Amino acid sequence: MPQLNPAPWLRILVFSWLIFLTIIPSKVLKHIFNNEPKTLNVTKPKTEPWNWPWH
């Protein structure tokens, strides 16, 4: 059964994973965002209770 012979596809599998693990992460990590996120104000707004009558 030829599909059980690992010789043709094992080399392609290993080579493609080497590319995924070496070249692609370095390209992704070098990406620079145009707009850096800013920290938001962490103070909570003052809330007041509602004085609505319940019917």
C-alpha positions as CSV (number, residue, x, y, z in Angstrom):
1,M,0.0,0.0,0.0
2,P,1.8,3.2,-1.2
3,Q,0.0,5.5,1.3
4,L,1.8,3.8,4.2
5,N,5.2,4.6,2.8
6,P,6.5,7.6,4.8
7,A,9.3,8.5,2.4
8,P,7.5,10.9,0.0
9,W,5.5,12.9,2.5
10,L,7.5,12.8,5.7
11,R,10.2,15.1,4.2
12,I,7.6,17.6,3.0
13,L,6.0,17.6,6.4
14,V,9.2,18.1,8.3
15,F,10.4,20.9,5.9
16,S,7.1,22.7,6.1
17,W,7.1,22.6,9.9
18,L,10.6,23.9,10.0
19,I,9.5,26.9,7.9
20,F,6.5,27.5,10.1
21,L,8.6,27.4,13.3
22,T,11.6,29.5,12.1
23,I,10.7,32.0,9.4
24,I,7.0,32.9,10.0
25,P,7.2,33.7,13.8
26,S,10.1,36.2,13.2
27,K,8.1,37.9,10.5
28,V,5.0,38.2,12.7
29,L,7.0,39.5,15.7
30,K,8.6,42.2,13.5
31,H,5.2,43.6,12.6
32,I,4.6,47.2,13.9
33,F,1.2,48.5,14.6
34,N,0.3,51.9,13.3
35,N,-1.7,52.9,16.4
36,E,-0.3,51.8,19.7
37,P,-3.0,51.2,22.3
38,K,-3.3,53.8,25.1
39,T,-4.1,53.2,28.7
40,L,-7.6,54.2,29.7
41,N,-8.6,56.2,32.7
42,V,-9.2,53.7,35.5
43,T,-11.2,56.0,37.8
44,K,-14.8,54.9,38.2
45,P,-17.6,57.3,37.4
46,K,-19.7,58.4,40.4
47,T,-23.1,56.7,40.2
48,E,-26.2,58.0,41.9
49,P,-29.3,56.0,42.8
50,W,-32.5,56.5,40.8
51,N,-35.3,58.3,42.6
52,W,-38.1,56.9,40.4
53,P,-41.3,55.9,42.2
54,W,-42.4,52.3,41.7
55,H,-46.0,51.7,40.8
